[in-house]
Every structure is written in structure tokens, then in C-alpha cells.
Amino acid sequence: MKKITILAALIYFTSVSFAQQKDKDQKPVHDAKAKEILDKVSAKTKAYKTIKADFVINREDKKDVKKSNTQKGTIWIKGSKYKLDVLGTITYCDGKTRWAYIKESKEINITEPDKKTDNLVDPTKVFTIYEKGYKYKFMYEKFEDGLQLYEIDLYPETVEKIKVSRITLQIEKNENRLHCIKYVEKDGVTVTVKIAKFSPDAEISDAEVTFNKANFPGAEIIDMRD
């Protein structure tokens, strides 16, 4: 279960409950230009009925090179439901219950999303993560991967008990679409999630994003709910 929790936190797909940190005028520190860009991305994304995205995750550990690796994955999102297939685990979530099927051990872990902290592992929240709990700053515009990109940094408004010290978003200027997310952790680990293929309003049936035990015959079910 630890693997999929870390993965989801690193991907998309992040936001945690923070107490607000204020400046000398007791006002949240936010960048107007960054907010304007992020608002456009959020509005455009919310208009999609479904999203399917293929992505590549690169984990770089400066302290232990052996732990560095690159993996591919796919996410399907429809409304509040999603299916995530990456790192040997297939995860389904309907907003109330999460099922994580671990291929290697053939077990299914069932958990309940925690409303106070689960934005950190909820892929459906990635496009609105800046709305609460973060300061954000427009860094610059650059050309990379054949795309004109905006780069925006997000910082948690409180740092206590938070593993991630900074999140960098790369946004396609012409499409108002998320291209890449980079998580910089306090322990020196950097995780970069780059979207390889983005398919808005893709044909996704309810069955594709709904857990069905029959699709995993012989799997051991471990109910971790209280």
C-alpha cells in the first residue's frame, strides 16, 4: 500500500491541508500572473467530461542512485472517479472508497480517502491544487520539448510535517494545459511527472473507472478501513 500512496502523491496529482502562512500585512502571498495562468488551466480542464493521460515518472535520489528510476503509467478520470495504472499497481477510486490491486502479490487493498489530507493522492485535484494551502510564483517562460511553456513554482504555506518543499508546474502556453509536474522533497529526492499524451473528452465508460472484483480472480482482499 505504501508504494501506491507514494506514487499517487508524486504524480498528480497534490494538495494538503495547511494552516495559512501570512506576510507582514497578514495577507496570503500569491503571484497575480501565476494565478491568472492557473485559473485558465483550471477552467479549461474542468470543462472536460473525461481525461485520459499517459505519463512518464522519473525519480531521482541524490543520496541513493540505485533508488532512481523511470516508469510509465496511465490515468483515466471521469468525474470524481479515476483509474490509475502505474508501478505495478492498478488503483480505482470513486471519491468514497479506494481499491489498489498490487499485481506482484495479487492483493487488493481497500481504504477510505481522508478528506483532510487526501488531496495529496487524488489525481482529480491536480488542476486546482494552488487554490488552497500554497503560495505560488510565476518564474519564467521557456521553450522546451518543442513547446512554449510557462513555469510556476508552488510552496506550501506551512512546512511542518510536509514532505514536499516545492512543486514546479510547467504549463503549455498555447493550450493552457499541464505539461509537467516536478516534486522536490526535503530529503533530496526529486520526482518529475511528464505527460506524454493527453486525451481530453476521451471515450471512457463507467466500467473502465469502476472497481470490479471479477476482473481480478484469485486476488486476496485486504480491507484496511476502520
N, C-alpha and C positions, 0 to 999 in steps of 0.2 A: 504493500500500500504506500510505503514511503516513496518508491520510485515514481508512481503516477502523481502523487501530490507535489513533489518537487518539479516534475516535468510541467504540469499544468501551471504551476506558479511561474515557471520560467518562460512559458510560451506566451500566452495571450492575455495573455490572456491572463490583469493585476490591479488590485486596489485594496487597501486595508483601512480599517477604521483608525484614524489618527485624531488626537486632540489637536486643535489648531495652534500653530505657532504664529505669532504676530510680530510685526515690525514695531518701531518706536511709536508709530501713530495708532497702534492696536488694530491694524488692518492686514488682511492676508496679503502676502507678497505674490503677485501674479503679473505676468507679462501680457500686455494688451495684444500685441501682434501674435504671440503664440496662441492666445485664447481665440482670436479670430480664425486662425487656421484650424485649430482643433474643433471649433464649433462647426465649421464647414464639413470636416471629415465625419463628425458625429451625425449631423443632419443627413448627409448623403447615405451613410451606412444604415441608419435607422429606417430609411425608405425601402431598403431591400427586404423582400419577403424571406429569402434564404441566402445563405452564403456557403460556398464550398471553397476551401483553400488548401493547396499543397504547400508545404513549407520545409525548410531545412534548419535544423538546430545545430549550432556549433558551441560546444562547451570548452572553454579554455581555463585550465587551472595552472596558475603560475607556480604554485607550490608543489604540484604533483602532475607532471606532464602525462603520466600514464592514465590519469583520470580524464584527460582531454579527449573529446570525441566529437564526431559529426553524425547526425541521424536525420532521416527523412520522416515526414508524417503527413497526415491529412485530417482536416477538421470539417465537419458538416454542422451547420447551425440552421435551425428553423424555429423562429420564435424564441421561447425560453428553453427549448431543448437543444442538446448538442450531442454529437458523437465524435470522439477523438481517438485516432489510431496512431500510436507512436511508442517507441521504446518497448516494444513487445507487449503493450497493454492496450486494450480497447475499452474506452470509458463512455458510458451513457449517462446523461443527466437530464431530468425533467424539471429542475428547479426545486424539487422537494426531496428527491432521492437520487443517489449516485451509485452506479454499478460499474465496477472496474474488473474486467476479465484479464487476468495475467496469463498469457499464452504458455510460458515455460512451466508453470506449476499447475496450470489448468484449474485455477480457483477464481471465484468471483467474490470480491469484497463489496459489501453493501454499507453505505454510510449516508448520513444526512448532511446536506450543506449547512454550514454555520453562517447565519445571516450577518454576524458581526465581523467575520474575517474571511468569508468565502469568496468575496470579490477577487481575492488573490489567486484563486484557482478556477475562476469562472470565465471561460473564453468569450462568453456573450457580453462581458463588461469591458472588453479592451478598448472600445472606442469612446468610452465615457470615463475612463479612469482618472482623468485630470479634474473632474468636476468636484471631487471632494477628497481632502487629505493630502493634496500635493501643491507645491509651488512649481511653476513652470516658466521656462525662459526660452525665447527664440535664439538659436545660436547662429545659424547662417544658412545660406542657400548654396548648394553644390551640385555638380554633375557626376553621377556615379551609376554603374550598371546600365549605362545608356539612358538614364533618366535624370530629369531635373528634380532635385529633392530639397525639401525643407528639413532642417534638423532642429529638433526641440528637446531640451532636457527637462526631466521631471525629478523633483526631490521631495521625499516625504517631509511633511510639516513637523513631525516629531521623529526622532531617530531611535528612541529606546525600543529594544526588542524587535527591531525591524532588520531583516537580513539584507535587504537590498538598499544600497546607499544612493543609487542613481539609476534612472531609466532614460534611455535615449530613444526617441522616436524619429524615424525617417518617413516622410510623407511625400508621395508623388504630387508635385505642384499642379500639374495639368489635370489630374484625375481626382484630387482630394481624397487620396486613398493611402492607407497604411502600407508601407513597403517593408519596413524592418523595425524590430524592437531589440534593444540591447540592454541587458540587465547587468549592472555592476554590483557585485556583492562585497560586503565588508571583509570577507575572508580572502579576497584576491581572485575569486572566480568570476569570469565574465561569460555570460550566455547570450548568444546572438541568434535571434529567430528571424529568418528572412523568408518572405512569402514568394514562392516560386511561380505559383499560378493562382490567380484569384478569379473565382466564378460567381458573380452576384446573380441572384434570382435563378440559380440552378434548379433543375428538376430534382427535388428531394421529397420523397414520400414520408409520411409519418412513421412508417415501419422502419425506415432507414435510421431514424434517430430515437427509436423506442427500444428499450431492452426487452429481449425475448429469450427466456431461459432455453427454449427449444433449439436455439441457434448454437448452444454450447453444451451438447450432450456429454454427460460424464463429468462435468465440472463440479468441483466442490464449492458449495456456497457458504461464505462466512459472513454472518450478519453482525456488523460492528456497531449497530445503532444501540442507543441506551434502551 
